[in-house]
Amino acid sequence: MSKRAPLIAGAVSIVIALLAVFLLVVPKMNEVTEAEEQLQGAQDEEIALEAQLRALQQAQDAAPETEAEIARIEDEVPPTADLPGLFLLLQGAADQAAVDFFSFTPGGPVADASGSFSTIPSQVLVTGGYFSIDEFLFLLETLPRAAKVTTIAVAPGSDGGSSTSTSGALQLQLSVEFYTTDVSAGPGSIPGPTGGVPTVPGA
């Protein structure tokens, strides 16, 4: 029995050591692993927050340019049809181009299928010399309101829109689309058609 005592004591010591490892060391190792994972998560979150901060700082620096761009777009595609304002723009272009005759016939706004804007189909008629017509087209292209010419027709001009031809004059007839973000009026929208819009002639 005396020879087995040291073996038994050694075995017991090993068992106790193993129990100590499982009961004390392993949980601590798990805690360390969890702490490392939490630290990594915190570092990743910090990196993400820094990236967001940089993005916000860049957005703040670009805010004046962004606001100017938004204002430009709102001018090109205003929140209302503003037909009187549109007529004044076209009349100003006609006056600057020195055409002999000008008329503008806007249609009712038509809501786009996307539901984000409305189209204002319009007819524009001008009569004048070649250079006046060319200048009017340039001014129309650079108009503050966004415009899309869908059809264009040129014929010998007449005097003030009458049937009398004027030598050297040209008559330009355009189908032009203007736009508004207002989708509350016109065919296909709510509350629905608002009726025809009368022709606005000018000289």
C-alpha positions as MATLAB code, in Angstrom:
seq = 'MSKRAPLIAGAVSIVIALLAVFLLVVPKMNEVTEAEEQLQGAQDEEIALEAQLRALQQAQDAAPETEAEIARIEDEVPPTADLPGLFLLLQGAADQAAVDFFSFTPGGPVADASGSFSTIPSQVLVTGGYFSIDEFLFLLETLPRAAKVTTIAVAPGSDGGSSTSTSGALQLQLSVEFYTTDVSAGPGSIPGPTGGVPTVPGA';
ca = [
       0.000    0.000    0.000;
       2.855    2.334    0.752;
       4.147    1.957   -2.821;
       0.769    2.857   -4.316;
       0.265    5.919   -2.195;
       2.519    8.190   -4.264;
       0.812    6.972   -7.482;
      -2.618    7.648   -6.086;
      -1.520   11.058   -4.836;
      -0.058   11.855   -8.252;
      -3.231   10.752  -10.018;
      -5.317   12.849   -7.674;
      -3.048   15.825   -8.329;
      -3.477   15.388  -12.086;
      -7.251   15.162  -11.718;
      -7.277   18.263   -9.542;
      -5.077   20.076  -12.082;
      -7.381   19.066  -14.914;
     -10.423   20.177  -12.975;
      -8.694   23.488  -12.252;
      -8.004   23.933  -15.959;
     -11.621   23.232  -16.934;
     -13.139   25.171  -14.078;
     -10.805   28.152  -13.987;
      -8.601   28.471  -17.048;
     -11.067   27.546  -19.815;
     -13.757   30.022  -18.665;
     -11.110   32.723  -18.477;
      -9.969   31.862  -21.992;
     -13.568   32.109  -23.177;
     -13.893   35.484  -21.486;
     -10.711   36.637  -23.200;
     -12.040   35.474  -26.574;
     -15.347   37.261  -26.004;
     -13.496   40.396  -24.932;
     -11.357   40.252  -28.074;
     -14.479   39.851  -30.209;
     -16.141   42.792  -28.470;
     -12.987   44.854  -28.971;
     -12.939   43.976  -32.669;
     -16.615   44.870  -32.964;
     -15.990   48.199  -31.255;
     -13.069   48.905  -33.585;
     -15.184   48.036  -36.630;
     -17.969   50.314  -35.354;
     -15.452   53.090  -34.791;
     -14.196   52.730  -38.369;
     -17.778   52.833  -39.681;
     -18.577   55.926  -37.595;
     -15.426   57.651  -38.831;
     -16.452   56.900  -42.419;
     -19.932   58.319  -41.753;
     -18.394   61.396  -40.165;
     -16.175   61.963  -43.203;
     -19.179   61.538  -45.495;
     -21.185   64.052  -43.446;
     -18.280   66.499  -43.473;
     -17.986   66.153  -47.249;
     -21.742   66.647  -47.602;
     -21.541   69.734  -45.404;
     -18.689   71.129  -47.500;
     -20.663   70.441  -50.682;
     -23.946   71.805  -49.268;
     -23.747   75.216  -51.020;
     -23.141   73.554  -54.397;
     -25.893   71.004  -53.719;
     -28.363   73.728  -52.761;
     -27.489   75.663  -55.904;
     -28.004   72.530  -58.012;
     -31.373   71.874  -56.344;
     -32.419   75.478  -57.009;
     -31.370   75.147  -60.657;
     -33.385   71.951  -61.070;
     -36.415   73.550  -59.405;
     -36.136   76.410  -61.904;
     -35.938   73.984  -64.823;
     -38.748   71.757  -63.509;
     -40.773   73.949  -61.128;
     -43.307   72.638  -58.583;
     -46.188   74.260  -60.510;
     -46.956   74.648  -64.208;
     -46.657   78.468  -63.913;
     -47.948   79.093  -67.456;
     -47.841   82.906  -67.096;
     -44.177   82.723  -66.081;
     -43.446   80.314  -68.943;
     -45.148   82.661  -71.418;
     -43.056   85.586  -70.161;
     -39.865   83.565  -70.658;
     -40.825   82.690  -74.234;
     -42.021   86.228  -74.950;
     -38.692   87.547  -73.673;
     -36.827   85.156  -75.976;
     -38.988   86.268  -78.914;
     -38.359   89.947  -78.117;
     -34.619   89.382  -77.768;
     -34.507   87.481  -81.059;
     -36.554   90.264  -82.696;
     -38.964   87.909  -84.442;
     -41.902   89.420  -86.329;
     -44.596   87.253  -84.740;
     -44.812   84.903  -81.767;
     -47.548   82.756  -80.254;
     -47.581   80.167  -77.498;
     -50.331   77.575  -77.060;
     -49.845   75.419  -73.943;
     -51.821   72.250  -73.341;
     -53.015   70.871  -70.034;
     -50.412   69.083  -67.868;
     -50.295   65.320  -68.353;
     -49.069   63.238  -65.409;
     -46.189   60.919  -66.282;
     -46.653   57.193  -65.698;
     -43.908   57.310  -63.058;
     -46.016   59.725  -61.011;
     -43.020   62.001  -60.390;
     -43.705   64.821  -62.871;
     -46.159   66.179  -65.433;
     -45.564   67.109  -69.067;
     -46.987   70.296  -70.583;
     -47.329   69.757  -74.350;
     -47.175   73.102  -76.145;
     -47.177   74.663  -79.597;
     -44.873   77.587  -80.377;
     -45.117   79.605  -83.581;
     -42.644   82.320  -84.612;
     -42.185   84.237  -87.849;
     -39.132   86.230  -88.821;
     -35.908   86.327  -90.748;
     -33.385   83.495  -90.742;
     -31.125   85.033  -88.107;
     -34.069   85.902  -85.844;
     -35.369   82.331  -86.068;
     -31.890   80.951  -85.375;
     -31.494   83.244  -82.347;
     -34.907   82.228  -81.002;
     -33.989   78.540  -81.245;
     -30.759   79.217  -79.344;
     -32.616   81.113  -76.625;
     -35.190   78.316  -76.400;
     -32.377   75.799  -75.954;
     -30.871   77.853  -73.130;
     -34.199   78.731  -71.492;
     -34.236   78.499  -67.653;
     -37.182   76.072  -67.970;
     -36.357   72.579  -69.215;
     -37.759   72.121  -72.725;
     -37.823   69.276  -75.227;
     -38.621   69.992  -78.867;
     -40.517   66.989  -80.256;
     -41.355   68.283  -83.753;
     -40.144   71.207  -85.865;
     -41.468   72.569  -89.156;
     -40.204   75.501  -91.231;
     -42.155   77.152  -94.030;
     -42.174   80.482  -95.876;
     -43.273   83.159  -93.458;
     -46.347   85.347  -93.442;
     -46.983   88.843  -92.146;
     -48.020   88.746  -88.489;
     -49.487   85.272  -88.766;
     -51.788   86.242  -91.659;
     -51.957   84.457  -94.989;
     -49.893   87.155  -96.718;
     -46.361   85.922  -97.411;
     -43.447   88.141  -96.501;
     -40.398   87.945  -98.739;
     -37.421   86.376  -96.944;
     -39.397   85.576  -93.811;
     -39.673   82.101  -92.340;
     -42.376   80.568  -90.186;
     -41.191   78.173  -87.492;
     -43.697   75.863  -85.822;
     -42.538   73.823  -82.834;
     -44.069   71.157  -80.636;
     -42.366   71.594  -77.284;
     -42.709   69.765  -73.983;
     -42.220   71.620  -70.708;
     -42.267   69.962  -67.293;
     -43.454   70.407  -63.720;
     -43.233   68.244  -60.623;
     -46.912   69.026  -59.965;
     -48.909   65.881  -60.777;
     -52.219   67.086  -59.294;
     -53.710   68.412  -62.545;
     -54.195   67.217  -66.077;
     -55.286   63.974  -67.755;
     -54.328   60.844  -65.880;
     -53.844   62.664  -62.588;
     -55.877   63.432  -59.488;
     -58.340   65.216  -59.507;
     -58.259   64.818  -63.312;
     -58.530   66.995  -66.432;
     -58.744   70.712  -65.772;
     -59.960   71.698  -69.243;
     -58.260   73.382  -72.163;
     -55.838   76.266  -71.847;
     -56.511   79.207  -74.184;
     -53.981   80.328  -76.778;
     -51.777   83.241  -75.716;
     -50.736   85.212  -78.826;
     -48.021   87.826  -78.811;
     -46.259   90.154  -81.207;
];
